[in-house]
Amino acid sequence: MSMPTQEQISAVLGEIQDPELHRGLNELNMVRDITVEGDSVRVLIALTIPGCPLKSYFTDVVPAKLRQAFPDIAHVQVDLTAMTEQERSALVGGLRRQQATPFARPDSSTQVIAIGSGKGGVGKSSTTVNLAASLAKQGHSVGLLDADVWGFSVPRMLGVHERPTVVDNMIIPPEVFGVRTVSIGLFTGEDNPVVWRGPMLHKAIQQFLTDVHWDEPDYLLVDLPPGTGDVSISIAQFLPGASMVVVTTPQAAAEKVAQRAGFMAAKTGLKVAGVIENMSFFRGDDGKAYPIFGEGGGASLAARLGVPLLGRVPLDPALRELADVGMPVVLRAPDSEVAQALDTAAKELVNLLPPRPRPAKRINLPLIPSVLPGKHGH
């Protein structure tokens, strides 16, 4: 029998990432002790907070990873402790220094795309959720900021209901379907109205950008509220140079209202990247396309704004039904006409706004011994 050394075990543990912070356990100084006795290994992991809701992840993944790497290990015991307040503050401080107002930096690797509309009811949020899921399906890392503070619906459409983990006032966004998301709906009941004026909205958006550990995703989608009000202006201020996609329906009245949203974007520094026409038609059982809301609104708006029409999304009850149960249609019914239209729009976005080069991840933390001295039992 050839048991691994303490250093070999440490190297393998370093390949395991914290599921919320997306950093290796050694990089985060979470491995505090490794003991090897006979054919057994004991590992002590320091969680970021006591009672971490994902602690079962470590008790499942660490033994599986070590046994896969070292077949001679017969038993792995994983003990859990928690970081001290000082260690936690150092960790969060290092992460914040790395990403302070990350998306406003000229060298940010994240493509920020705001999804807006002139009026409500055009399917902007369902479009945003499915674009995010489609981008993640393509292999991109994706964040989704629900900036529709009054009419938040992203948590329901993604099936996210638990409150985010907060580590020393830093919010760890929950991740589902490969999409990290934050919404005011995760901090308040779905039935509770948010009665805020401009300054409070401005502050909330700022916190969602700077106090959330987004971790430099390839794409950050921002679901804007309808219209051209305070939130849209704040997003333009916090995210200079961000792009915008305008969602409309084929109806002439909706197109005229959406046009104002596009012109607002240009005035505030957002770059309109394209238009998505939602509810373009309904496909009947006879195979014919019925233009229930008219025709040509999306193409007309794209021509007026001088941008491409990224996609024409049909009216399909499945889109609404799946959104109500927290499942993007691009994942549950990928072969449907509506899912393929949304996938096409997401691919067109990638062509227009390809991922930027990603910087090396670095966090500067006070040195905490990964392995305590004097406890090596091999």
Residue pairs with C-beta under 8 A, 6 or more apart in sequence:
1 39
1 72
2 72
3 36
3 38
3 39
3 70
3 72
3 73
3 378
4 12
4 36
4 69
4 70
4 72
4 73
5 36
5 378
6 34
6 36
6 371
6 376
6 378
8 70
9 34
9 36
9 41
9 43
9 66
9 70
10 26
10 31
10 34
10 370
10 371
12 65
12 66
12 69
12 70
13 25
13 26
13 31
13 34
13 43
13 62
13 65
13 66
14 24
14 25
14 26
14 27
14 31
15 24
15 65
16 24
16 25
16 61
16 62
16 65
17 23
17 24
17 25
18 24
18 25
18 28
18 30
18 48
19 54
19 57
19 175
20 48
20 54
20 165
20 172
20 175
20 213
21 28
21 48
21 95
21 172
21 213
21 215
22 215
23 361
23 363
25 31
25 45
26 370
27 363
28 48
28 91
28 363
28 365
29 46
29 87
29 91
29 365
29 367
29 368
29 370
30 45
30 46
30 47
30 48
31 43
31 44
31 45
31 46
31 370
31 371
32 44
32 45
32 46
32 81
32 368
32 369
32 370
32 371
32 372
33 42
33 43
33 44
33 371
33 372
33 375
34 41
34 42
34 43
34 44
34 371
34 375
34 376
35 41
35 42
35 43
35 375
35 376
35 377
36 376
36 377
36 378
37 377
37 378
39 72
39 73
39 74
39 75
40 73
40 74
40 75
40 76
40 77
41 66
41 73
41 75
41 76
41 77
42 76
42 77
42 78
42 79
43 62
43 66
43 76
43 77
43 78
43 79
44 79
44 80
44 81
45 58
45 62
45 78
45 79
45 80
45 81
46 80
46 81
46 82
46 83
46 87
47 55
47 58
47 80
47 81
47 82
47 83
48 82
48 83
48 88
48 91
48 167
49 82
49 83
49 88
49 165
49 167
50 82
52 82
52 165
53 162
53 165
54 165
55 80
58 78
58 80
59 78
59 80
62 76
62 78
63 76
63 78
66 73
66 76
67 73
67 76
83 91
85 168
87 368
88 167
88 168
89 168
90 365
90 366
91 167
91 168
91 363
91 365
92 167
92 168
92 169
92 170
94 363
94 364
94 365
95 170
95 213
95 363
96 170
97 363
97 364
98 361
98 362
98 363
99 213
99 214
99 215
99 216
100 210
101 209
101 210
101 238
102 108
102 110
102 214
102 216
103 110
103 112
103 209
103 214
103 220
103 238
103 239
103 242
104 238
104 239
104 240
107 359
108 216
108 356
109 216
109 218
109 355
109 356
109 357
109 358
109 359
110 143
110 214
110 216
110 217
110 218
110 219
110 220
110 356
111 218
111 219
111 220
111 243
111 353
111 354
111 355
111 356
112 219
112 220
112 222
112 239
112 241
112 242
112 243
113 219
113 220
113 221
113 222
113 242
113 243
113 244
113 245
113 273
113 349
113 353
114 147
114 221
114 222
114 224
114 232
114 235
114 239
114 242
114 243
114 244
114 245
114 265
114 270
115 124
115 127
115 128
115 131
115 221
115 222
115 223
115 224
115 244
115 245
115 247
116 124
116 224
116 226
116 232
116 244
116 245
116 246
116 247
116 261
116 265
117 124
117 224
117 226
117 246
117 247
117 248
117 257
117 258
117 261
118 226
118 227
118 228
118 246
118 248
118 254
118 256
118 257
118 258
118 259
118 260
118 261
119 226
119 227
119 254
119 257
119 258
120 151
120 226
122 226
122 247
122 248
122 249
122 254
122 258
122 278
122 279
123 247
123 249
123 278
123 279
123 313
123 319
124 223
124 224
124 226
124 247
124 278
125 146
125 148
125 151
125 153
125 154
125 157
125 223
126 157
126 319
126 320
126 323
127 247
127 276
127 278
127 313
127 342
127 345
128 144
128 154
128 221
128 223
129 144
129 154
129 157
129 158
129 223
129 323
129 328
130 319
130 328
130 329
130 330
130 339
130 342
130 346
131 221
131 245
131 342
131 345
131 346
131 349
132 142
132 144
132 179
132 181
132 219
132 221
132 328
133 177
133 178
133 179
133 328
133 330
133 331
134 328
134 330
134 342
134 343
134 345
134 346
134 347
135 142
135 218
135 219
135 221
135 346
135 349
135 350
136 142
136 177
136 178
136 179
137 178
137 330
137 331
137 343
138 346
138 347
138 350
140 217
140 218
140 219
140 350
140 355
141 178
141 215
141 216
141 217
141 218
141 219
142 178
142 179
142 180
142 217
142 218
142 219
142 220
142 221
143 173
143 179
143 180
143 181
143 182
143 214
143 217
143 219
143 220
143 221
144 154
144 158
144 179
144 180
144 181
144 182
144 220
144 221
144 222
144 223
145 181
145 182
145 183
145 208
145 209
145 220
145 221
145 222
145 223
146 152
146 153
146 154
146 155
146 181
146 182
146 183
146 184
146 185
146 223
147 205
147 208
147 222
147 223
147 224
147 225
147 231
147 235
148 154
148 223
148 224
148 225
148 226
148 231
149 184
149 194
149 196
149 201
149 204
149 205
149 225
149 231
150 193
150 194
150 225
151 225
151 226
152 183
152 184
152 185
152 194
153 185
154 160
154 181
154 183
154 185
154 223
155 161
155 181
155 183
155 185
155 186
155 190
156 185
156 190
156 323
156 324
156 326
157 323
157 326
157 328
158 176
158 177
158 179
158 181
158 326
158 328
159 176
159 325
159 326
159 327
160 174
160 176
160 181
160 186
160 326
161 186
162 174
162 186
163 186
163 187
164 171
164 172
164 173
164 174
164 182
164 186
164 187
165 171
165 172
166 172
169 211
170 211
170 212
170 213
171 182
171 208
171 211
171 212
171 213
172 212
172 213
173 180
173 181
173 182
173 212
173 213
173 214
174 180
174 181
174 186
175 181
177 328
177 331
180 214
180 215
180 217
182 208
182 212
184 194
184 204
188 194
196 204
198 230
201 230
201 231
201 234
202 230
202 234
205 231
205 234
205 235
205 238
206 234
206 238
209 238
209 239
214 220
216 358
216 359
216 361
218 355
218 356
218 358
219 353
219 355
222 235
222 239
222 242
224 231
224 232
224 235
225 231
225 232
226 261
227 261
228 260
228 261
228 264
232 261
232 264
232 265
232 268
233 268
235 242
235 270
236 242
236 265
236 268
236 269
236 270
237 268
239 270
240 269
241 269
241 271
242 270
242 271
243 270
243 271
243 272
243 273
243 353
244 262
244 265
244 270
244 271
244 272
244 273
245 272
245 273
245 274
245 275
245 276
245 310
245 349
246 258
246 261
246 262
246 265
246 272
246 274
246 275
246 276
246 301
246 305
247 258
247 275
247 276
247 278
248 254
248 255
248 257
248 258
248 275
248 276
248 277
248 278
248 297
248 298
248 301
249 255
249 277
249 278
249 279
249 280
249 293
249 294
249 297
249 298
250 277
250 279
250 280
250 281
250 291
250 293
250 294
250 295
250 296
250 297
250 298
251 293
251 294
251 297
252 294
252 297
252 300
254 293
254 297
255 297
255 298
255 300
255 301
258 275
258 297
258 301
259 301
259 304
259 305
262 272
262 275
262 301
262 304
262 305
265 271
265 272
266 272
272 305
272 307
273 307
273 349
273 352
273 353
274 302
274 307
274 308
274 309
274 310
274 348
274 349
274 352
275 298
275 301
275 302
275 305
275 307
275 308
275 309
275 310
276 298
276 309
276 310
276 311
276 313
276 345
277 297
277 298
277 299
277 301
277 309
277 311
277 312
277 313
278 313
279 292
279 293
279 313
279 314
279 315
280 291
280 293
280 298
280 312
280 313
280 314
280 315
281 289
281 290
281 291
281 292
281 312
281 314
281 315
282 289
282 290
282 292
282 314
282 315
282 316
283 289
283 290
283 314
283 316
283 337
284 290
289 314
292 315
293 315
298 309
298 312
299 309
302 308
302 309
308 348
308 352
310 344
310 345
310 348
310 349
311 341
311 342
311 344
311 345
311 348
312 341
313 338
313 341
313 342
313 345
314 337
314 338
314 341
316 329
316 336
316 337
316 338
318 329
318 333
318 336
318 338
319 329
319 338
322 328
322 329
322 332
322 333
323 329
329 336
329 338
329 339
329 342
330 339
330 342
330 343
330 346
333 339
334 340
334 343
